[in-house]
């Protein structure tokens, strides 16, 4: 994506949680994700289209985003304006073979990591939340923006899971 596309994407994610507490949105995600994975039943690994992700692959992507966010949060809080590398979500999903993962283990790991990140958020000060890093594709981002973006990312992909569930149920 070019810089305009990244800006639009970031604004979309932030708009999904505008006026809400991002920690509350993120705190609700593990249970919502578990519900959707359970609702998939036998279609958990079914892709609605060949180049689209299954429910389990979407859950894996949400977990991957949490892993990368974990590192970014800590780099921004501990270092002065660190570089924040991007990741290729399709490459990660393909090479980590999320569709072969044990759903329970993946959800347990996500829930534990999300809990640690929520606890980190709660113990940071308003000034610390304004610390920034330099994302190599998006430009300068504060810890607060990264945290809010991830809440919007949750909402985006939970909605995508709903669409996937509807598509594979037919």
N, C-alpha and C positions, 0 to 999 in steps of 0.2 A: 504494500500500500504506500501511496505517497503521503506527504505531510497533511494535505487537506483531507484525505480519507481517514488518516489516523485521528485527526481532530474531530471529524464527524462521528467516528466510532466512539471515541472517548465521551463526547457530548451525549450520545445515545445511552451509553452505560450510566453516566451520571444522572441523566433525566429519569431513568427507571427507578431511582431511589431519592429523587429530589424531595426535600422537606422531611425525610425520614432519618431515623438513627441507623446508620449503616451497620452498627454492631448488632442491632435487633434483627435486621434483615439477614445478616450473615449467620446469626445464632439460630435462626429458624431453618436454615437450609439443610443441615444434616437430617432432620426428621422428614422434611419434604422430599429429599432425595431418596431416603429409605422407602417412603410410601410409593414413590413412582417406580422404583426398582421392583418392589413387591408386586405392584399392579401390572408390570410387564409379564410376569409369569413366564410361560414357555416362549414368549416372543422377546425375551430380554436381549438376546444376541442377534435379533433379526434387524437387518438394515432396511429402511423403507425404500431406498434406491441404492444402486451399487456404490455410488460415491458419497453416500450420506452415512452418518454414524448411527449405530444401534443405541438403545437406551443404556446398555452397559458401557459402550464406548463414550457416550456423553457423560456418564458418571465418572469415567476415567479421566476425561478432559477436565471436568470440574476439579478433580483431585490434582491433576497436573498443574492447573492454574494456581491451586493452593500451595503446592510445593514451590513454584517459582515466586509467588507472592511472598512466601515465608522468607526466602533468601533476600528478596528486594527490600522488604520491610527492615530487616536486620542490617543490610548494607547502608540504607539511608539513615537509620538511627545511629549507627556506630561509626560511620565514616563521613568525611566531608565531601559532599557532592560526588558520590561514586558513580561510575558508569554502570548502567543496568542493562545487561544484554537481553535481547529478545529471544524467543524460542519459536521454532516452526511447529505449530500445533499438529499439523498433519503428519509430519515426520515422527514426532514424539508418539502420537497415537498409533501409528503403524508399527514402529519399532518396539514399542512396549506391549503391543498385542493385547490391548485392553479387552477385546472381545473374548479372550481366553482366560481372563482373570477370574478369581473367586470373588463374587460380588460382595459377600460378607466381609472378607478381608479388606477389600478396597474401601468399603464404606466405613469400616472400623478405623482404618488409617486416616481417611479424610476427617472423620469426626475428631480424632485425637489431635491432628494438626490444626484443624479449625479452632478447637478449644484453646490450644496454646497461643494462636494468633489473636483470638479475642481477649485473652488474659493480657497479652502484650499491649494491645490497644487500650485497655482499661487503665493500665499503669503508666501510660505516657501522658505528658503534659500538653497543653495547647501549643506551646512553643516547639516541643519535639515533633508534633504532628505537622509542623510547617517546614521541617527539614526536607531537603530535596536531593534527588539523584538525577542523573542524566540518562534517560532511556535512549538507547541508540537509534530507535526509530521514531519515538514520539516526542522526544525533547525532554525538557525539565518537568519532573513530576514530584510533588510532595508526598510524604507518607500518607497524609490525609486523602489526597486524590487517589493514590494507589488503593487505599482501603475502601474508599467509596466506589471506585471502579469495580472492585471485586464483588461488592454487593450487587451492583448492576449486572455484572457478568453472571452471577448466580441466577438472577431473575431471567436474563436472556436465555440461559441454557435450560432452566426448569421449564420455561415455556416451549422451548424446542423439544424437550422430552415429551411434553403433552402432545405436540404435533406428531412426534414419532409414534407414540402409543396409539394415537388415532389412526395413523397410516398403516401400522402393522396389524391392527385389529380387524381390518377389512379384508 
